[in-house]
Amino acid sequence: MPVDFPTIPKFVNPGRYHIRVTGKVRNEINDYFEGIEKLELVNTKKGIGETKLTIHVRDQAELIGFINILYNWQHALKKIRLDEAKINSNNIKP
């Protein structure tokens, strides 16, 4: 029986992404990446700290590079979402 896989969205560049990771991301992330628009520490219901980031990337390589920095600092990626409103306001097709 065939398995239905979810549709994987294509990368749209440039774009604004909302990313959530476990733990507190160090402020020196700004030294490695210039496209950070927002960096916010939040606590979950279980009291575990997470960081929400809003970043702007020019291409897929830049996005992967940013994710790799977070991975190397041992932050687990919880969620990544493309800002659809930003795409629509720039007349970029997803």
N, C-alpha and C positions, 0 to 999 in steps of 0.2 A: 504494500500500500504506500503511495507517495506521501511524503511529508511536506506540509506547507510551511515555508519559512517566512518570517516577516520581511516586508520590503525594506531594504537598507537604503536610507536616503543618500543621495549624491552630495559630495562636498560642494558647497557654494562659496566662492571666494570673491571678494573679502567678506567677512562676516563677524557678527558678534555672537559669542557663545557664553552661556551660563554654565558654570562647572561647580560641582559640590564634591568635596573630598573629606576624608576622615582626618582629624587632628587639626592643629593650628599651623597654618603655612607661615613660614618665616617672612618677615618684612623684606629681607634681602632678595626675595623673588623679583622685586622691582629692578635689581641690578642685572638680572638675567633676561628680563622680558619687559619691553616698553609698552606693550599693548594692554596693560591692566587698567580697566576703568573703575573697578570696585573690588575691594577685598574685605570680607565681613566674617567675623567669627560668630558662630551660633552654637547653642547647646540643644541637643536633642532631648526627647522626653526621658531618655535613660541617663541623661547627664553627661553624655559623651560629646566632646567638642568636635565640631565640623567647621570647615571653611567654605564659604560661598564666594566664588570669583566671577566677575564679568570681564571678559577679555575680547579684544578685537584682533583678529588675525588676517593677514594678507593672503595666505595660501595654506594648503593642506600641510606642507612641510613645517610651517610655523606652528600650526596647531599640534602636530605630533611632537615637535620639539618641546613645546610647553608641557604637554602631558608626560613626556619622558623626564623632565625636571621634577615634576611632582612624584613620579614613580621612583626616581633615584633618591628622593628625600623620604621615601616610604609612606607616602600618602595613598590610600586606596581611593580609586575613582568611584564615587557613588552615583553620579549623574552628570550627563553632559547634554545640553539642549541648545539648539540653534535658535536665535532670537528671530522668529518669523516676522514680527512686526517691523524689525529693522530691514529685513529683506524687502518687504512690500513697500516700505517708504522710499527705498532706493530703486524701485522697479527692477529688482533682481529676481529672476525666476529660479525657484528651488529645483 
